[in-house]
């Protein structure tokens, strides 16, 4: 594979894949999970995967939708930070467990925590959101997309 594949190349060469991922994401986003929580899920998975392009994009989108920078600053330490709701904590724990699935099995206590905060439909949507962002992270990382952060 080339050292770097541009977004334009990827979108031009794989339009069905791009459209499929976008359509799936749009369907899940329309299922009722609040947009602010989707931003946290996407950003946390992107942090875990080391995807700078997606971290930049999702933090910018989150701020654009009203997320406070202070919460974004402490997102990697959400367990120690008091500013996250029980629902957000369940979603973030689920995001981490699914993103790092190869490292350990999903504990029953986590399943119970997710069930306590999300309806069955929302649980499926939550899982799908994590799958989608992990897919995008892997595409972005393998293609070498780079974030535009300006010059230092």
C-alpha positions as CSV (number, residue, x, y, z in Angstrom):
1,X,0.0,0.0,0.0
2,X,1.2,3.5,-0.7
3,X,2.5,5.5,2.2
4,X,-0.5,7.8,2.2
5,X,-4.0,7.5,0.6
6,X,-5.9,10.7,0.5
7,X,-9.5,10.9,1.6
8,X,-10.5,11.9,-1.9
9,X,-8.8,8.7,-3.3
10,X,-10.5,6.5,-0.7
11,X,-13.9,8.1,-1.4
12,X,-13.4,7.8,-5.2
13,X,-12.1,4.3,-5.2
14,X,-14.5,2.8,-2.6
15,X,-17.7,4.8,-2.9
16,X,-19.9,1.8,-1.9
17,X,-17.9,1.1,1.2
18,X,-18.0,4.8,2.2
19,X,-21.8,5.0,1.5
20,X,-22.4,1.8,3.4
21,X,-20.6,3.0,6.5
22,X,-22.2,6.4,6.3
23,X,-25.7,4.9,5.9
24,X,-25.2,2.6,8.8
25,X,-23.9,5.4,11.0
26,X,-26.8,7.7,10.0
27,X,-29.3,4.9,10.9
28,X,-27.8,4.3,14.3
29,X,-27.5,8.0,15.0
30,X,-31.2,8.4,14.2
31,X,-32.1,5.6,16.7
32,X,-32.3,7.9,19.7
33,X,-28.8,7.9,21.3
34,X,-28.2,11.5,22.1
35,X,-25.6,13.3,19.9
36,X,-23.4,14.4,22.7
37,X,-23.0,10.8,23.8
38,X,-22.2,9.7,20.3
39,X,-19.4,12.3,20.2
40,X,-18.0,10.9,23.5
41,X,-18.1,7.3,22.2
42,X,-16.5,8.2,18.9
43,X,-13.8,10.3,20.5
44,X,-13.0,7.8,23.2
45,X,-12.6,4.9,20.8
46,X,-10.5,7.1,18.5
47,X,-8.3,7.9,21.5
48,X,-7.9,4.2,22.3
49,X,-7.0,3.4,18.7
50,X,-4.5,6.3,18.4
51,X,-6.4,7.8,15.5
52,X,-5.4,11.4,15.4
53,X,-7.5,12.2,12.4
54,X,-10.7,11.0,14.1
55,X,-9.8,12.5,17.4
56,X,-9.4,15.9,15.8
57,X,-12.7,15.6,13.8
58,X,-14.8,14.2,16.7
59,X,-13.5,16.7,19.3
60,X,-14.3,19.5,16.9
61,X,-17.8,18.2,16.2
62,X,-18.4,17.7,19.9
63,X,-17.4,21.3,20.7
64,X,-19.5,22.5,17.8
65,X,-22.5,20.8,19.3
66,X,-21.9,22.4,22.7
67,X,-19.6,19.9,24.5
68,X,-17.4,21.6,27.1
69,X,-13.7,21.5,26.5
70,X,-13.1,20.6,30.1
71,X,-14.9,17.3,29.7
72,X,-13.1,16.6,26.5
73,X,-9.8,17.3,28.2
74,X,-10.5,14.6,30.9
75,X,-12.2,12.1,28.7
76,X,-9.2,9.6,28.9
77,X,-9.6,9.7,32.7
78,X,-13.4,9.6,32.7
79,X,-13.5,7.1,35.5
80,X,-11.8,9.5,37.9
81,X,-13.7,12.6,36.7
82,X,-17.0,13.5,38.4
83,X,-18.5,15.3,35.3
84,X,-19.9,12.2,33.5
85,X,-23.4,10.8,34.1
86,X,-24.1,7.1,34.9
87,X,-25.4,6.7,31.3
88,X,-22.2,8.2,29.9
89,X,-20.0,6.1,32.2
90,X,-21.8,2.9,31.0
91,X,-21.4,3.9,27.4
92,X,-17.7,4.8,27.8
93,X,-17.0,1.5,29.6
94,X,-18.8,-0.4,26.9
95,X,-16.8,1.5,24.2
96,X,-13.6,0.6,25.9
97,X,-14.5,-3.0,26.4
98,X,-15.5,-3.5,22.7
99,X,-12.6,-1.5,21.3
100,X,-10.1,-3.5,23.4
101,X,-12.0,-6.8,23.1
102,X,-8.9,-8.8,22.3
103,X,-7.4,-7.8,25.7
104,X,-10.1,-9.2,28.0
105,X,-13.5,-10.6,28.0
106,X,-16.6,-8.6,28.7
107,X,-17.6,-8.9,32.4
108,X,-21.2,-9.6,33.4
109,X,-21.0,-6.5,35.7
110,X,-20.4,-4.3,32.6
111,X,-23.3,-6.0,30.8
112,X,-25.5,-5.2,33.8
113,X,-24.3,-1.6,33.9
114,X,-25.2,-1.1,30.3
115,X,-28.6,-2.8,30.7
116,X,-29.3,-0.5,33.7
117,X,-28.7,2.6,31.6
118,X,-29.9,1.7,28.1
119,X,-33.0,0.0,26.6
120,X,-32.5,-3.1,24.5
121,X,-32.7,-1.1,21.3
122,X,-30.3,1.5,22.7
123,X,-27.9,-1.3,23.7
124,X,-27.8,-2.5,20.1
125,X,-27.3,1.0,18.8
126,X,-24.5,1.6,21.3
127,X,-22.8,-1.5,20.2
128,X,-23.2,-0.5,16.5
129,X,-21.8,2.9,17.2
130,X,-18.6,1.3,18.7
131,X,-18.4,-1.0,15.7
132,X,-18.7,1.9,13.3
133,X,-16.1,4.1,14.8
134,X,-13.7,1.2,15.2
135,X,-14.2,0.5,11.4
136,X,-13.6,4.2,10.5
137,X,-10.5,4.3,12.8
138,X,-9.0,1.2,11.1
139,X,-9.7,2.6,7.6
140,X,-8.2,6.0,8.5
141,X,-5.1,4.5,10.2
142,X,-4.4,2.0,7.4
143,X,-4.8,4.7,4.7
144,X,-2.7,7.2,6.6
145,X,-5.2,10.1,6.8
146,X,-3.7,13.0,8.6
147,X,-5.5,15.6,10.7
148,X,-5.2,19.2,9.8
149,X,-3.9,20.8,12.9
150,X,-2.0,23.7,11.3
151,X,1.6,24.5,11.6
152,X,3.2,24.6,15.1
